[in-house]
Amino acid sequence: MLEWILILLIVAAVAALLGLHGLAGVAMTGAKILIGIVLILFLLAVLGIFTLA
């Protein structure tokens, strides 16, 4: 999942540099959603509520 976050952030950066603000916004929104999911799973794993193994 972290790979997808990095890919979306790179796509957003390149799209913003090329002036494709719509695509940059969509890619950044996708990255934000995935970051939120990763943070929630991490907190659940730290608290022992959810195990990743």
KEKE-3310 file (N, C-alpha, C; in steps of 0.2 Angstrom, whole numbers, plus 5000, padded with zeros to 4 digits):
npx = (5004:5010:5018:5009:5005:5016:5018:5006:5009:5020:5014:5005:5014:5021:5010:5006:5017:5016:5005:4993:4981:4969:4971:4981:4975:4966:4975:4982:4971:4968:4980:4980:4969:4973:4984:4977:4971:4981:4987:4976:4976:4989:4988:4978:4985:4996:4989:4984:4972:4970:4978:4992:4998)
npy = (4994:5006:5008:5012:5024:5031:5031:5038:5050:5054:5055:5065:5076:5077:5079:5092:5100:5099:5106:5100:5101:5096:5082:5081:5084:5074:5063:5067:5067:5053:5048:5054:5048:5034:5036:5039:5027:5019:5024:5023:5008:5006:5012:5004:4992:4995:4997:4985:4980:4976:4964:4963:4952)
npz = (5000:5003:4992:4983:4988:4986:4972:4968:4974:4966:4954:4956:4958:4946:4937:4942:4939:4926:4923:4924:4933:4938:4937:4946:4957:4959:4960:4972:4981:4981:4987:4999:5005:5005:5014:5026:5028:5030:5042:5051:5052:5057:5070:5075:5075:5084:5096:5098:5094:5082:5072:5061:5056)
capx = (5000:5015:5020:5004:5005:5022:5016:5001:5012:5024:5010:5002:5019:5022:5004:5006:5022:5014:4999:4987:4979:4963:4974:4985:4971:4964:4980:4983:4966:4969:4986:4978:4964:4977:4988:4973:4969:4988:4988:4972:4978:4995:4986:4975:4990:4999:4984:4983:4965:4970:4985:4994:5001)
capy = (5000:5012:5009:5015:5031:5035:5032:5043:5057:5056:5057:5072:5081:5078:5082:5099:5103:5100:5111:5096:5102:5091:5075:5082:5084:5067:5059:5069:5064:5046:5047:5056:5042:5029:5038:5039:5020:5016:5027:5019:5002:5007:5014:4998:4987:4997:4996:4978:4978:4973:4961:4963:4945)
capz = (5000:5003:4985:4979:4990:4983:4965:4968:4975:4961:4948:4957:4957:4939:4934:4944:4936:4919:4923:4924:4940:4939:4938:4952:4963:4960:4963:4979:4985:4982:4991:5006:5007:5007:5020:5031:5029:5033:5049:5055:5053:5061:5076:5078:5077:5090:5102:5099:5092:5075:5070:5053:5054)
cpx = (5004:5017:5015:5003:5011:5021:5011:5004:5016:5020:5007:5008:5020:5016:5004:5011:5020:5008:4992:4984:4973:4966:4978:4981:4968:4969:4982:4978:4967:4975:4984:4973:4968:4982:4984:4971:4976:4988:4983:4974:4984:4993:4982:4980:4994:4995:4982:4976:4965:4978:4986:4996:4996)
cpy = (5006:5013:5013:5023:5034:5036:5038:5050:5059:5058:5064:5077:5082:5081:5090:5103:5104:5104:5107:5096:5097:5084:5075:5081:5077:5062:5060:5066:5057:5044:5049:5050:5036:5030:5037:5031:5017:5018:5024:5012:5001:5008:5008:4993:4989:4996:4989:4976:4974:4970:4961:4956:4940)
cpz = (5000:4996:4981:4981:4987:4976:4964:4969:4970:4955:4950:4956:4950:4936:4936:4940:4928:4918:4923:4931:4942:4941:4944:4958:4964:4963:4970:4984:4987:4987:4999:5009:5010:5013:5026:5033:5033:5041:5053:5057:5057:5068:5079:5079:5083:5096:5103:5097:5086:5074:5063:5051:5053)
residu = (MET:LEU:GLU:TRP:ILE:LEU:ILE:LEU:LEU:ILE:VAL:ALA:ALA:VAL:ALA:ALA:LEU:LEU:GLY:LEU:HIS:GLY:LEU:ALA:GLY:VAL:ALA:MET:THR:GLY:ALA:LYS:ILE:LEU:ILE:GLY:ILE:VAL:LEU:ILE:LEU:PHE:LEU:LEU:ALA:VAL:LEU:GLY:ILE:PHE:THR:LEU:ALA)
# end
